[in-house]
Amino acid sequence: MIRFGTGGWRAVIGDEFTRANIQLLGKALAMKMQDEDVADQGICIGYDRRFLSKEAVMWACEVLAAEGIKCRFINRSSPTPLIMYYVMANDLPYGMMVTASHNPAIYNGFKVFTRGGRDADEFQTKELERYIAIAEEQKENGNPPAVIPYEQARSMGLVVEFNPLNEYIDAIISGIDMKRIRDRGLRIALDPMYGVSQTSLKTILSIARCEVEIIHDRHDTLFGGKLPAPNAATLRALQNYVADRGCDIGIATDGDADRIGVIDDTGAFLHPNDILVLLYYYLRKYKGWTGPCVRNVATTHMLDRVAESFGEKCYEVPVGFKYISSRMQETNALIGGESSGGLTVRGHINGKDGIYAAALLVEMIAVTGKKLSEIIRDIRQEYGTITMEEHDYSFSLEKKQEIYKILIEDKLLPAFDLPIEKVSYLDGCKVYFRNGGWVIARFSGTEPLLRIFCEMEESENTGKIVKIFEKYLKLS
């Protein structure tokens, strides 16, 4: 059974990510579109550089075409934000992207977007799962999804291959102060992590007269043997490159370019929390934009401090960018993001975009006239420093049930050394301490992991609190 998590459906290639399951997904989406009377409006589909990504699009198109649904197929590997932009700009009811984002290379999957270019919310994905069950039952009863061979569907006009990349790039350029960037003559190192961002970012930054140098840009479905996630462990080569070449900034994106990682001018890795705080601070202080901000339960509360200093509010939502974009729309928030490196800004698309975020960071360096490390220092001097510690734990099904019962059903907690202000079960179990610190334990919606995040003023306290939780749940 295909199940959707916080980032769409992801599965191991050859295990659950198979042609048969992709055909079921295509059939289910077709039935959903038909029942909603939007089948005649068609769908936009794209893919990243993962193994079987292009083939998966073609398998889905064969089924959708057999149901009379026109497929606009972006005929080259593309960033996920491009699909979201096209769905939004052309008012399509649905879009799909074949990607497993930052998951290991053995995974692939589908992200589904709804009108406005938004991540399908929980109601939409539950409905889609219901249609998948119907399609599966039909198949078991001798009525498998019908298909029209890809080339035949293309010749019939039911599949149209195209590339709207220029529209997307122009939309980003129109929202960035390109003149200020041109005046700075910045040197920038890019690491697309063998993914799909290099064409877009190189084009935007080259037009802004930046000197752009790229590493890890070839097509490698194994992502160089590393996780295609822009974190401290995977960006050491970019750190060395920035330091050795004297670059103003190093920018990395994950496999499908919706998340960003940053190396500052000193070669230091910036946590995604820092990036989110940097951009909100820049947009409020230097550009004079107004509005609250949105973060998920596992993202830094430093954002709350910055918001409060400008007389704004910071809203907390569950993990999953669909919750962030939804709350941003409700509150007209200026920026929304998460500690895993995804963010968006009001007026752009309704989802994560690592390419736009990168362009905005480069603009920030140009407009402020400061080095990235200097802007970070300014923020820390004004708002203080908070340390976050993150740990991931694998588990068996039995262990997951045990942890769920302890934390969520029975609502039991370890004996912490700090006084507790409140406990939230919005997403997992989050404990807020009276000193302003917090710790959360939650199951990942994209991988079989339990994640514990802790944020405190003092770094030794974060490790201590995590160890208490770890020992209580018998994770080590």
C-alpha positions, 0 to 999 in steps of 0.5 A: 500500500502506498502511504504518504508522509510529510514529504510525499510518498517515498520507497526503496527502489525495487521494493515498493517503488515499482512500475506496478505501484506507480501505475496504481498511483497514476490511476488513483490520481486520474480517478480523483481528478475525474471525480473532482471534474478537473481532468480536462485541465491536465497535470504537470509532471517533472523528475530529478536525477535519481535512478528510474525517475524519468522512467517513472514519469513515463509510466505515470503518463501512460496511465494518466493518458489512458484516462484522457488526462493531458500530461505536461511533461518537463522533458529534462531533470528539473528542480521541484520548485519549478513544478510548484511554480508552474502549477501555481502560475498556470492555475493547474489542479495538480502537479507531480514530481518524481523525487525522494528529495534528500533520502539515500540513493536507494529511495525514490518517490512522488511528491504531489502538489495541488492548486496554487503549487502547494504540497498536498495536505493531509486531507488530500493525501488521505483521499489519494490513498483511498483512491489507491486502495480502490485501484488496487482492488480493481486490479485484484479483480482483474481490472488493472490500470489501462495504459497507452504506450508513451510514444503513442500517447505523445503522438496523440497529444496526451503527453506534451514535452516542454521546458518552462525553466526560463519562466521560473528563472525570470520569476526569481530574477524579477524578485531579486535586486540584481543590480546590487549584486552586479555591483559587488562582484561576488565569488560564489561556490555552488555544490548541487550535490549531483542534483538538479540546481546547477543550471538555474543557479548558475544562470541567475548568478551569472546574469548578476555578474557573479563569478560562479564555480561549481563542484559535484555537478555531474549526473550521479544517481549514487550522489557520490556515495553520500546522502544528497542532504546539505548538512555539516557532514556532507558539505566538507568539500564545499567548506574546503573549497570556499576557504581555499578559493576565498569565496564570499559564500558556498551554496549547496542544494539537496537532490531536488533543490528545494532545500539549501545548505550554506558555507560562510566566507570563513568556511564555516557551515551554517545550520539551516536555523541560522539561514532562516533567522538571517533571511527574516532579519534581512527582510525586516531590517534592511528591506523593510518588509513586514509580517510574522514568520512560521516555523515547525516544532523542531526549528529554532526559537531564535526566530521567535526572538527576532520576530518579537524584536520587530513587534511580530509573532512567530507561529509554530506548526507540525513538521511538513511544509504543507503546514508552513505554507498553509499557516503563512497563507492564513497569517500573511507571514513574511517567511516560513521554514524548517530546521532541515533547510527548507524555506519560502518567502511571501510572494514567491511559490507556496513551498520550499525553494532552495534556488530562490533562497540562495539568490536572496542570500546573495542579495543580502550580502550585496545589499548589506555590504557585509560579509556573511560572517559579519551579519551572523555576528551582528545577529548573535550580538543582538539576540544571543546564541542558542545551541541545537543538538539533533540525534536520529535513532533507528528502531524496530516496529516493536520498538516504535510501538513501545515508544509511541505508547510511552510518549503519546498514549501514556504521556510519560516523561523522564525526570528532567533536571529543569522545571517544565513550563508545558508539554505539547503533542502537536507533533510528537512530544515537545517539552518546553522548559521555563528557561526558554529551552526545549526538547522534542522527540518525534518520528520522521515522516520520511524515514524510519527514524526517531528524531530528538532535537534539543535547543538550549542557551548552553551547549552542555545542557543540550547534550545532557537533556538528549541523553536523559531522553535517550536513556529513558526510551532505551535508545542506546 
